[in-house]
Amino acid sequence: MTTISSSGVTSREEVLLHSYFTFLANFSQDRAREVVEREKEVCRCGPINPWGQLLGALVQLAGAEKQYLALSFLQPRSSVFLRKEQSLKTMYQNIHHDCKQVMETESGKWV
């Protein structure tokens, strides 16, 4: 589905990305995650599909941004029996890897 805007044609994907990053910019990570999860349900694209991979990375990014803004990564671990969580740095590295993989997949289509 495409919509016509004053600057030309805008695809559904561009509208989704615009609203996602607008929510992130306004510190509304939960709403950003909801927008992406709704799109994942609508398109039902699997993890092999590059758009599905990107949507998965965007969900992870919203979670990482929420954790970053809560500064929870600065809190000391009070007990050794707590569930081991990924460090924030590892989360960002995983997101970077996933996005890089999508770019490599997509660039191979155009060669």
MOCORSUL-V15459 format. One line per field, one symbol per residue. psi: psi as a letter, one per 20 degrees, with the letter a starting at -180 (. if undefined). burial: # if it has 16 or more other ideal C-beta (glycine too) atoms within 10 Angstrom, else .. Layout:
BEGIN
psi=???
burial=???
END
This chain:
BEGIN
psi=pqqprhibpprhghgghghghggghjkmhghggggghghhhghkprihphhhgghghhghggghhggghikhiipqpiqiiqpoqqqhghghgggggghhggghghhhhi.
burial=...............##..#..##....#..##.##..##....#....##################....................#..##..#..##..#.........
END
